[in-house]
Amino acid sequence: MKSNLAPLATAIVLTGLLAAGSASAAATDCDRLAAAPNDPERPAGVAGVAIVAIDMEKAVPACRAALAATPDDPRIKYQLARALSLGNEAAVKESNTLLRQSAEAGYPSAMYYFGFMVEYGFGFPRDEAAAIEWYRKAAAAEFPRAMVAMGKVLLAGKGITADPPAAVEWFRRGADAGDPEAMVLLGGAYEEGDGVERNMDTARSWYRNAISAGSSAGQVALDRLERLHPSE
C-alpha cells in the first residue's frame, strides 16, 4: 500500500498544479483579449482593449475557459460580457446576464456599466433611480467613471434632486483619480460657477490637466474659454 501512496500523491499534486497552471493561462488570455482599458481592477501589465477592438473569435473562447476554471470570478464574467456584447442576439442576451451577475457580485466596472445600461434602457427596463444607485455603489468602490456619472446626474437633477455643490465634489474625486472627463467637467463648473465660486484660472488649470491626460474635449473647452473670456 505504501509503495503506491507516493506515486498517487504525486499524481494528485501534479494534476492540481497542471489545472492551476491551465486556469492561470486561461485567465491571462482572457485579460489580454478582453480587459477594459479603464478597469482599475485589471491585472498589472494588462493594457486592456477598447470594446470595439475586441477580437470576439479569440476572446470569447479564452474567457469561457477562464470562467470554467473560476466560475465565480466577477472580473472574468465582466470581460466575457464585454466580448459577447459584439455578437448576435443570443450572445448579447448572455452578455447582459453576465454583466448583471458581475455587478451584483460588486465588481466596480460592471456596476457602473450595468447602471449605464439601466439608465438608458439598453437591454434592461429603463430605471433612472436604480441606475443612480448602481453609480453610487461603483463610485463608492472608487471607479472614476461612476464618479463622473454621479456628478452629471446631480448637476442636471436627472432622476435625483439637483445638487451642484455635491456634483462638483464628485467631479473633483474623479479628476483626482485621473479621469479626463471629470477634469473637463470640473473646469466647466469653475468656468460657469456651477456649485462652486467662479474662477477662470482654476478652470484653465483643470482644462490643461485634461489636455495633459489626453482629452481633446479639454482643448476645445480651453480654446472656448480663451475666446470668450480672454482677460479673466
C-alpha atoms as a printed R data frame, in Angstrom:
    type eleno elety resid chain resno       x      y       z
1   ATOM     1    CA   MET     A     1   0.000  0.000   0.000
2   ATOM     2    CA   LYS     A     2   2.786  2.354   0.961
3   ATOM     3    CA   SER     A     3   4.575  1.803  -2.328
4   ATOM     4    CA   ASN     A     4   1.517  3.057  -4.211
5   ATOM     5    CA   LEU     A     5   0.807  6.032  -1.963
6   ATOM     6    CA   ALA     A     6   3.685  8.251  -3.006
7   ATOM     7    CA   PRO     A     7   3.036  7.944  -6.749
8   ATOM     8    CA   LEU     A     8  -0.683  8.551  -6.201
9   ATOM     9    CA   ALA     A     9   0.014 11.586  -4.039
10  ATOM    10    CA   THR     A    10   2.466 12.831  -6.625
11  ATOM    11    CA   ALA     A    11  -0.107 12.382  -9.375
12  ATOM    12    CA   ILE     A    12  -2.710 14.291  -7.373
13  ATOM    13    CA   VAL     A    13  -0.320 17.155  -6.703
14  ATOM    14    CA   LEU     A    14   0.799 17.289 -10.333
15  ATOM    15    CA   THR     A    15  -2.803 17.240 -11.541
16  ATOM    16    CA   GLY     A    16  -3.604 20.115  -9.232
17  ATOM    17    CA   LEU     A    17  -0.592 22.085 -10.393
18  ATOM    18    CA   LEU     A    18  -1.387 21.484 -14.045
19  ATOM    19    CA   ALA     A    19  -5.019 22.516 -13.520
20  ATOM    20    CA   ALA     A    20  -3.938 25.660 -11.679
21  ATOM    21    CA   GLY     A    21  -1.485 26.470 -14.449
22  ATOM    22    CA   SER     A    22  -4.146 25.942 -17.088
23  ATOM    23    CA   ALA     A    23  -6.612 28.158 -15.206
24  ATOM    24    CA   SER     A    24  -3.975 30.847 -14.817
25  ATOM    25    CA   ALA     A    25  -3.152 30.747 -18.533
26  ATOM    26    CA   ALA     A    26  -6.828 30.975 -19.461
27  ATOM    27    CA   ALA     A    27  -7.340 33.946 -17.180
28  ATOM    28    CA   THR     A    28  -4.255 35.636 -18.619
29  ATOM    29    CA   ASP     A    29  -5.551 35.156 -22.179
30  ATOM    30    CA   CYS     A    30  -8.974 36.486 -21.206
31  ATOM    31    CA   ASP     A    31  -7.404 39.542 -19.571
32  ATOM    32    CA   ARG     A    32  -5.164 40.181 -22.568
33  ATOM    33    CA   LEU     A    33  -8.024 39.866 -25.059
34  ATOM    34    CA   ALA     A    34 -10.986 41.395 -23.216
35  ATOM    35    CA   ALA     A    35  -9.955 43.511 -20.224
36  ATOM    36    CA   ALA     A    36 -11.212 47.101 -20.289
37  ATOM    37    CA   PRO     A    37  -8.549 49.835 -20.522
38  ATOM    38    CA   ASN     A    38 -10.337 51.901 -17.848
39  ATOM    39    CA   ASP     A    39 -10.839 48.997 -15.422
40  ATOM    40    CA   PRO     A    40  -8.729 49.677 -12.309
41  ATOM    41    CA   GLU     A    41  -9.089 46.013 -11.309
42  ATOM    42    CA   ARG     A    42  -7.421 44.611 -14.420
43  ATOM    43    CA   PRO     A    43  -4.154 42.788 -13.672
44  ATOM    44    CA   ALA     A    44  -0.899 44.728 -13.649
45  ATOM    45    CA   GLY     A    45   0.734 44.826 -17.049
46  ATOM    46    CA   VAL     A    46  -2.538 44.364 -18.955
47  ATOM    47    CA   ALA     A    47  -3.217 47.382 -21.172
48  ATOM    48    CA   GLY     A    48  -6.813 46.494 -21.940
49  ATOM    49    CA   VAL     A    49  -8.709 46.536 -25.225
50  ATOM    50    CA   ALA     A    50 -11.355 49.009 -26.377
51  ATOM    51    CA   ILE     A    51 -14.635 47.138 -26.701
52  ATOM    52    CA   VAL     A    52 -14.913 47.826 -30.438
53  ATOM    53    CA   ALA     A    53 -11.418 46.368 -30.934
54  ATOM    54    CA   ILE     A    54 -12.081 43.047 -29.167
55  ATOM    55    CA   ASP     A    55 -11.445 40.002 -31.345
56  ATOM    56    CA   MET     A    56 -14.574 38.073 -30.405
57  ATOM    57    CA   GLU     A    57 -13.418 34.811 -32.018
58  ATOM    58    CA   LYS     A    58 -10.384 34.719 -29.739
59  ATOM    59    CA   ALA     A    59 -11.689 36.487 -26.645
60  ATOM    60    CA   VAL     A    60 -14.901 34.514 -26.122
61  ATOM    61    CA   PRO     A    61 -13.253 31.045 -26.007
62  ATOM    62    CA   ALA     A    62 -10.445 32.375 -23.797
63  ATOM    63    CA   CYS     A    63 -12.861 33.931 -21.335
64  ATOM    64    CA   ARG     A    64 -15.154 30.872 -21.354
65  ATOM    65    CA   ALA     A    65 -12.140 28.721 -20.452
66  ATOM    66    CA   ALA     A    66 -11.179 31.148 -17.690
67  ATOM    67    CA   LEU     A    67 -14.721 31.204 -16.338
68  ATOM    68    CA   ALA     A    68 -14.923 27.407 -16.387
69  ATOM    69    CA   ALA     A    69 -11.811 27.371 -14.201
70  ATOM    70    CA   THR     A    70 -13.076 30.111 -11.851
71  ATOM    71    CA   PRO     A    71 -16.887 30.208 -12.182
72  ATOM    72    CA   ASP     A    72 -17.423 32.871  -9.522
73  ATOM    73    CA   ASP     A    73 -14.811 35.384 -10.693
74  ATOM    74    CA   PRO     A    74 -16.699 38.648 -11.397
75  ATOM    75    CA   ARG     A    75 -13.793 40.079 -13.409
76  ATOM    76    CA   ILE     A    76 -13.872 37.183 -15.839
77  ATOM    77    CA   LYS     A    77 -17.674 37.429 -16.100
78  ATOM    78    CA   TYR     A    78 -17.354 41.127 -16.886
79  ATOM    79    CA   GLN     A    79 -14.738 40.503 -19.547
80  ATOM    80    CA   LEU     A    80 -16.744 37.714 -21.147
81  ATOM    81    CA   ALA     A    81 -19.734 40.047 -21.133
82  ATOM    82    CA   ARG     A    82 -17.664 42.638 -22.998
83  ATOM    83    CA   ALA     A    83 -16.605 40.121 -25.625
84  ATOM    84    CA   LEU     A    84 -20.106 38.694 -26.123
85  ATOM    85    CA   SER     A    85 -21.666 42.150 -26.458
86  ATOM    86    CA   LEU     A    86 -20.331 42.279 -30.026
87  ATOM    87    CA   GLY     A    87 -22.220 39.174 -31.128
88  ATOM    88    CA   ASN     A    88 -25.696 38.149 -32.239
89  ATOM    89    CA   GLU     A    89 -28.912 38.440 -30.228
90  ATOM    90    CA   ALA     A    90 -28.212 35.303 -28.162
91  ATOM    91    CA   ALA     A    91 -24.676 36.486 -27.394
92  ATOM    92    CA   VAL     A    92 -25.914 39.908 -26.333
93  ATOM    93    CA   LYS     A    93 -28.508 38.326 -24.052
94  ATOM    94    CA   GLU     A    94 -25.805 36.216 -22.406
95  ATOM    95    CA   SER     A    95 -23.608 39.312 -22.162
96  ATOM    96    CA   ASN     A    96 -26.338 41.187 -20.299
97  ATOM    97    CA   THR     A    97 -26.814 38.284 -17.883
98  ATOM    98    CA   LEU     A    98 -23.094 38.102 -17.136
99  ATOM    99    CA   LEU     A    99 -22.838 41.871 -16.720
100 ATOM   100    CA   ARG     A   100 -25.637 41.845 -14.183
101 ATOM   101    CA   GLN     A   101 -24.093 38.925 -12.297
102 ATOM   102    CA   SER     A   102 -20.761 40.711 -12.148
103 ATOM   103    CA   ALA     A   103 -22.427 43.914 -10.944
104 ATOM   104    CA   GLU     A   104 -24.394 42.075  -8.274
105 ATOM   105    CA   ALA     A   105 -21.121 40.486  -7.134
106 ATOM   106    CA   GLY     A   106 -19.786 44.001  -6.520
107 ATOM   107    CA   TYR     A   107 -17.344 44.372  -9.409
108 ATOM   108    CA   PRO     A   108 -16.884 48.173  -9.785
109 ATOM   109    CA   SER     A   109 -16.678 48.425 -13.588
110 ATOM   110    CA   ALA     A   110 -19.659 46.130 -14.031
111 ATOM   111    CA   MET     A   111 -21.718 48.105 -11.513
112 ATOM   112    CA   TYR     A   112 -21.083 51.290 -13.464
113 ATOM   113    CA   TYR     A   113 -21.851 49.859 -16.898
114 ATOM   114    CA   PHE     A   114 -24.901 47.992 -15.647
115 ATOM   115    CA   GLY     A   115 -26.127 51.291 -14.199
116 ATOM   116    CA   PHE     A   116 -25.495 52.998 -17.546
117 ATOM   117    CA   MET     A   117 -27.496 50.359 -19.413
118 ATOM   118    CA   VAL     A   118 -30.339 50.610 -16.917
119 ATOM   119    CA   GLU     A   119 -30.333 54.417 -17.124
120 ATOM   120    CA   TYR     A   120 -30.798 54.346 -20.896
121 ATOM   121    CA   GLY     A   121 -32.779 51.117 -21.211
122 ATOM   122    CA   PHE     A   122 -30.155 49.170 -23.155
123 ATOM   123    CA   GLY     A   123 -31.171 45.532 -22.725
124 ATOM   124    CA   PHE     A   124 -32.929 46.214 -19.422
125 ATOM   125    CA   PRO     A   125 -36.040 48.155 -18.353
126 ATOM   126    CA   ARG     A   126 -35.174 51.837 -18.071
127 ATOM   127    CA   ASP     A   127 -34.927 52.918 -14.429
128 ATOM   128    CA   GLU     A   128 -33.096 56.144 -13.572
129 ATOM   129    CA   ALA     A   129 -33.395 55.677  -9.815
130 ATOM   130    CA   ALA     A   130 -31.872 52.181  -9.995
131 ATOM   131    CA   ALA     A   131 -29.122 53.463 -12.292
132 ATOM   132    CA   ILE     A   132 -28.168 56.139  -9.772
133 ATOM   133    CA   GLU     A   133 -27.867 53.533  -7.036
134 ATOM   134    CA   TRP     A   134 -25.546 51.458  -9.214
135 ATOM   135    CA   TYR     A   135 -23.484 54.557  -9.990
136 ATOM   136    CA   ARG     A   136 -23.322 55.339  -6.297
137 ATOM   137    CA   LYS     A   137 -22.109 51.832  -5.460
138 ATOM   138    CA   ALA     A   138 -19.470 51.905  -8.190
139 ATOM   139    CA   ALA     A   139 -18.322 55.379  -7.147
140 ATOM   140    CA   ALA     A   140 -18.048 54.229  -3.537
141 ATOM   141    CA   ALA     A   141 -15.835 51.418  -4.861
142 ATOM   142    CA   GLU     A   142 -13.560 54.118  -6.358
143 ATOM   143    CA   PHE     A   143 -14.470 53.640 -10.028
144 ATOM   144    CA   PRO     A   144 -13.766 57.054 -11.639
145 ATOM   145    CA   ARG     A   145 -16.352 56.777 -14.435
146 ATOM   146    CA   ALA     A   146 -19.050 56.287 -11.803
147 ATOM   147    CA   MET     A   147 -17.875 59.422 -10.013
148 ATOM   148    CA   VAL     A   148 -18.381 61.329 -13.264
149 ATOM   149    CA   ALA     A   149 -21.838 59.792 -13.680
150 ATOM   150    CA   MET     A   150 -22.838 60.782 -10.147
151 ATOM   151    CA   GLY     A   151 -21.650 64.325 -10.794
152 ATOM   152    CA   LYS     A   152 -23.642 64.550 -14.013
153 ATOM   153    CA   VAL     A   153 -26.944 63.375 -12.537
154 ATOM   154    CA   LEU     A   154 -26.534 65.657  -9.513
155 ATOM   155    CA   LEU     A   155 -25.677 68.653 -11.672
156 ATOM   156    CA   ALA     A   156 -28.636 68.103 -14.004
157 ATOM   157    CA   GLY     A   157 -31.078 66.851 -11.379
158 ATOM   158    CA   LYS     A   158 -31.731 63.806 -13.550
159 ATOM   159    CA   GLY     A   159 -33.669 61.247 -11.508
160 ATOM   160    CA   ILE     A   160 -32.469 62.951  -8.330
161 ATOM   161    CA   THR     A   161 -32.693 66.365  -6.678
162 ATOM   162    CA   ALA     A   162 -30.166 68.691  -8.274
163 ATOM   163    CA   ASP     A   163 -27.206 69.454  -6.014
164 ATOM   164    CA   PRO     A   164 -24.455 71.337  -7.880
165 ATOM   165    CA   PRO     A   165 -22.010 71.512  -4.922
166 ATOM   166    CA   ALA     A   166 -22.270 67.725  -4.470
167 ATOM   167    CA   ALA     A   167 -21.808 67.302  -8.223
168 ATOM   168    CA   VAL     A   168 -18.606 69.335  -8.083
169 ATOM   169    CA   GLU     A   169 -17.255 67.133  -5.313
170 ATOM   170    CA   TRP     A   170 -17.856 64.019  -7.424
171 ATOM   171    CA   PHE     A   171 -16.148 65.684 -10.394
172 ATOM   172    CA   ARG     A   172 -13.249 66.561  -8.114
173 ATOM   173    CA   ARG     A   173 -12.938 62.988  -6.876
174 ATOM   174    CA   GLY     A   174 -12.993 61.708 -10.449
175 ATOM   175    CA   ALA     A   175 -10.430 64.304 -11.537
176 ATOM   176    CA   ASP     A   176  -8.153 63.469  -8.620
177 ATOM   177    CA   ALA     A   177  -8.419 59.816  -9.694
178 ATOM   178    CA   GLY     A   178  -7.152 60.818 -13.144
179 ATOM   179    CA   ASP     A   179 -10.356 60.762 -15.211
180 ATOM   180    CA   PRO     A   180 -10.005 63.295 -18.090
181 ATOM   181    CA   GLU     A   181 -13.756 63.895 -18.470
182 ATOM   182    CA   ALA     A   182 -14.015 64.655 -14.759
183 ATOM   183    CA   MET     A   183 -11.254 67.239 -15.195
184 ATOM   184    CA   VAL     A   184 -13.133 68.917 -18.059
185 ATOM   185    CA   LEU     A   185 -16.396 68.925 -16.111
186 ATOM   186    CA   LEU     A   186 -14.689 70.320 -13.035
187 ATOM   187    CA   GLY     A   187 -13.133 73.030 -15.161
188 ATOM   188    CA   GLY     A   188 -16.568 73.765 -16.589
189 ATOM   189    CA   ALA     A   189 -18.034 74.086 -13.102
190 ATOM   190    CA   TYR     A   190 -15.416 76.699 -12.244
191 ATOM   191    CA   GLU     A   191 -15.924 78.488 -15.559
192 ATOM   192    CA   GLU     A   192 -19.697 78.685 -15.105
193 ATOM   193    CA   GLY     A   193 -19.841 78.957 -11.316
194 ATOM   194    CA   ASP     A   194 -21.964 75.810 -11.015
195 ATOM   195    CA   GLY     A   195 -21.800 74.618  -7.416
196 ATOM   196    CA   VAL     A   196 -18.543 76.460  -6.805
197 ATOM   197    CA   GLU     A   197 -17.278 80.032  -6.899
198 ATOM   198    CA   ARG     A   198 -16.489 81.104 -10.445
199 ATOM   199    CA   ASN     A   199 -12.741 81.113 -11.100
200 ATOM   200    CA   MET     A   200 -11.320 81.262 -14.608
201 ATOM   201    CA   ASP     A   201  -7.758 80.478 -13.564
202 ATOM   202    CA   THR     A   202  -8.874 77.291 -11.845
203 ATOM   203    CA   ALA     A   203 -10.995 76.413 -14.870
204 ATOM   204    CA   ARG     A   204  -7.961 76.856 -17.135
205 ATOM   205    CA   SER     A   205  -5.862 74.712 -14.825
206 ATOM   206    CA   TRP     A   206  -8.313 71.804 -14.951
207 ATOM   207    CA   TYR     A   207  -8.722 72.085 -18.708
208 ATOM   208    CA   ARG     A   208  -4.930 71.943 -19.078
209 ATOM   209    CA   ASN     A   209  -4.792 68.918 -16.785
210 ATOM   210    CA   ALA     A   210  -7.377 67.237 -19.005
211 ATOM   211    CA   ILE     A   211  -5.326 68.054 -22.111
212 ATOM   212    CA   SER     A   212  -2.247 66.533 -20.465
213 ATOM   213    CA   ALA     A   213  -4.318 63.425 -19.786
214 ATOM   214    CA   GLY     A   214  -5.115 63.147 -23.500
215 ATOM   215    CA   SER     A   215  -8.521 64.842 -23.633
216 ATOM   216    CA   SER     A   216  -9.403 66.607 -26.884
217 ATOM   217    CA   ALA     A   217 -12.505 67.965 -25.094
218 ATOM   218    CA   GLY     A   218 -10.169 69.728 -22.682
219 ATOM   219    CA   GLN     A   219  -8.515 71.550 -25.585
220 ATOM   220    CA   VAL     A   220 -11.908 72.550 -27.015
221 ATOM   221    CA   ALA     A   221 -13.003 73.847 -23.603
222 ATOM   222    CA   LEU     A   222  -9.785 75.812 -23.086
223 ATOM   223    CA   ASP     A   223  -9.985 77.358 -26.563
224 ATOM   224    CA   ARG     A   224 -13.592 78.363 -25.907
225 ATOM   225    CA   LEU     A   225 -12.728 79.915 -22.550
226 ATOM   226    CA   GLU     A   226  -9.853 81.920 -24.026
227 ATOM   227    CA   ARG     A   227 -12.076 83.143 -26.834
228 ATOM   228    CA   LEU     A   228 -14.966 84.164 -24.559
229 ATOM   229    CA   HIS     A   229 -13.041 85.316 -21.526
230 ATOM   230    CA   PRO     A   230  -9.561 86.352 -22.710
231 ATOM   231    CA   SER     A   231  -8.947 88.844 -19.913
232 ATOM   232    CA   GLU     A   232 -10.391 86.938 -16.982
